[in-house]
Amino acid sequence: MFPYCSPVLRPSPLFVVVLLMGTLALGCRQVKSEGQYDLTPDVIKSADLPPAKSLIIEFETSDNVPIVAALVHTSDADKALKAVESGRSPDQAVAAAKSVAMQEGARGKLTTPNSSEKTKWSVLFYSKKPTRVTIRTQGR
């Protein structure tokens, strides 16, 4: 394999395999989470997501009730919650929160923009009827 190298300078195959596996494990770390939230009519809820470079968020209600889901930066989610506390409607609060993506329905998918650094995201939810929503995230 290395005819002119001494055995001292040649890396062992086990060392090479361990080094490659460690590098792959650090570079490909997946982010996953799952949570359930009970929604009451016209009350906004915030689901804080794990920091990530990119995320795919899937949501689904337990009884097919349509909801509004808006993807925002966590700091904007805090502002939206405070806006509702001060008397704004959920529609007004979400509109002021500068959502990156928004979807309405009993199920759906939201995707964050890719970034070079991990970012904190939140999803704001509200509905016209009581329901339970499950969200699942997957990303890196």
Buried (B, 14 or more C-beta within 10 A) or exposed (E): EEEEEEEEEEEEEEEEEEEEEEEEEEEEEEBEBEBEBEBEEEEBBBBBBEBBBBBEBBBBBEEEBBBBBBBBBBEBBBBBBEBBEEEBEBEEBBBEBEBBBBBEBBBBEBBBEEEEEBBEBBBBBBBEEEBEBBBBBBBE
